[in-house]
Amino acid sequence: MTVSKAERGAMNSYRDYACDLCGSAAAAPIASAPFYTNGQAINVCRQCGFVYVPRRRPAKAIADVWSDELFQNEGDMSVTSYSARVPAIKARQLFVAETIDTELGLKGKSLCDIGAGEGQFLAMVKDEYGGRPYGIEPSRRLCAKLTAGGLENFCGAIEDYVEAGQTKKETFDVVTMMWTLECSSAPRDMLKTARDLLKDGGHVVVATGSRVLVPFKKPLQFYLSPQPVDTHCLRFSANSLRAILTVCGFRITFINRYIDQDWLVVIGEKSDDVDVTKWQGDSFADVLDFFERWHQESQKHYANYVDT
């Protein structure tokens, strides 16, 4: 088989990663994952139970995918790949906004959203809660939309924001990562940058799907897909999300009742008193068993389900 120059370049752009939480290279593959991902591997760390994709493209490449491929065809909702206007996404943004307002208060607070997307969450923070929002977003088209909506923003990835020296110019009361951290090639770097963005005593809010080691809330084929799996290269449990925040210097102040809610929301306070060695992972055997049971249940009850 002849491999084209473009295909060789695409293959060469990938690199192999160890566990993002503990750094161990010892991992076990989730046996059922390739059934849903067209052969792409998803691993579980044998040391801490963290679920991650081992082969990934560079951070900029993944940011470009989200900017130019997944947010597209904005004028036609029937073919839009991803949009914050979808009712389910509106609901989860409201859930996060209400959580922040209840736990921290938003009125008068400065808030930076990493991966601001279409800006619906920022508009909500500004118009409904009286906050002072700012967005970091790599898509030029979406940044133009943010600007048109009167929302301050920086156009670029978080790495570009750091390189531009922006972290030295302004700090925030709250930094949010809403369904963004799991798409990062280097989550600890992103969290450490978020820490630099915060004022002393400020808070980071990470929101993601509540899926790992909780009741099977959706068929596995709705969680994994044949699309490049490095666009969602991390799969957080409650333990692993709390742990990665801890090792990055955040004191956990809030976690929602994720066991029966669709979302997992953790708030961490920037603190110099955090013992970064004290965190709890998951049993890798339990995680592997969980995914096998999830696979069996999905095939038993939803194998022929057609989303309408």
Buried (B, 14 or more C-beta within 10 A) or exposed (E): EEEEEEEEEBEEEBEEBBBBBBEEEEBBEBEBBBBBBEEBBBBBBBBBBBBBBBBBBBBBBBBBBBBEEBBBEBEEEEEBEBBBEEEEBBEBBBBBBBBBBEBBBBEEBBBBBBBBBBBBBBBBBBEEBEBBBBBBBBBEBBBEBBBEBEBEBBBBBBBBBBEEEBBEEEBBBBBBBBBBBBBBBBBBBBBBBBBBBBEEEBBBBBBBBBBBBBEBBEBBBEBBBEBBBBBBBBBBBBBBBBBBBBBBBBBBEBBBEBEEBBBBBBBBBBEEEBEEEEBEBBBBEEBBEBBEEBBEEBBEEBEEEEEE
